[in-house]
């Protein structure tokens, strides 16, 4: 699902976690902020997660270790407070 480069704001919607067959999620350049939701770790078929140019803070959720199919996790720029 590609919804990057939109005028979204706020946190990553928790509803994304119900899309368990999702393989591609691009929410880059959406002006999203806050902590990444633990529920994204439920997307076990996810191969590409593009999060760059947002304003995320905090730690990468431990649940991301469930993303065994993940090939690309992209945080590039403007995520200065995300701890890996």
C-alpha positions as CSV (number, residue, x, y, z in Angstrom):
1,X,0.0,0.0,0.0
2,X,1.5,3.3,-1.0
3,X,0.2,6.4,0.7
4,X,3.4,8.3,1.0
5,X,3.7,11.9,0.0
6,X,0.3,12.8,1.5
7,X,-0.8,15.4,3.9
8,X,-1.4,13.0,6.7
9,X,-0.4,13.9,10.2
10,X,-0.4,12.5,13.7
11,X,0.5,8.9,14.6
12,X,0.7,5.9,12.3
13,X,-2.9,4.5,12.3
14,X,-3.2,1.4,14.4
15,X,-5.7,0.1,11.9
16,X,-2.8,-0.8,9.6
17,X,-2.1,-3.7,11.9
18,X,-5.2,-5.5,10.6
19,X,-3.8,-5.7,7.1
20,X,-1.9,-8.9,7.9
21,X,-1.3,-9.9,4.2
22,X,0.3,-6.5,3.4
23,X,3.8,-6.9,1.8
24,X,4.6,-3.2,1.0
25,X,3.8,-0.2,3.1
26,X,5.0,3.3,2.1
27,X,4.0,6.0,4.5
28,X,7.0,8.2,3.8
29,X,6.8,12.0,3.7
30,X,3.5,12.1,5.5
31,X,4.4,14.3,8.4
32,X,3.6,11.5,10.8
33,X,5.0,11.8,14.3
34,X,5.2,10.2,17.8
35,X,6.1,6.6,18.6
36,X,5.8,3.9,16.0
37,X,2.9,1.6,17.0
38,X,3.7,-1.9,18.3
39,X,0.9,-3.3,16.2
40,X,3.0,-2.9,13.0
41,X,4.8,-5.9,14.3
42,X,1.7,-7.9,13.4
43,X,2.4,-7.4,9.6
44,X,4.5,-10.6,9.4
45,X,4.3,-10.7,5.6
46,X,5.7,-7.2,5.2
47,X,8.7,-7.0,3.0
48,X,9.1,-3.2,2.5
49,X,8.4,-0.6,5.2
50,X,9.2,2.9,4.1
51,X,9.0,5.5,6.8
52,X,11.4,8.2,5.8
53,X,10.9,12.0,6.1
54,X,8.5,11.8,9.1
55,X,8.9,13.0,12.6
56,X,9.0,9.8,14.6
57,X,10.4,9.7,18.1
58,X,11.2,6.9,20.6
59,X,12.4,3.4,20.1
60,X,11.8,1.0,17.3
61,X,9.1,-1.3,18.7
62,X,10.3,-4.7,19.9
63,X,7.5,-6.2,17.9
64,X,9.4,-5.3,14.8
65,X,11.4,-8.5,15.5
66,X,8.3,-10.4,14.2
67,X,8.8,-8.9,10.7
68,X,10.8,-11.9,9.5
69,X,10.0,-11.3,5.8
70,X,11.2,-7.6,6.0
71,X,13.8,-6.8,3.4
72,X,13.8,-3.0,3.6
73,X,13.2,-0.7,6.5
74,X,13.8,2.9,5.5
75,X,14.0,5.7,8.0
76,X,16.2,8.1,6.1
77,X,16.4,11.7,7.3
78,X,14.2,13.7,9.6
79,X,13.9,10.9,12.2
80,X,16.6,12.2,14.5
81,X,15.2,10.8,17.7
82,X,14.4,7.2,16.6
83,X,16.7,4.9,18.5
84,X,17.8,1.6,16.9
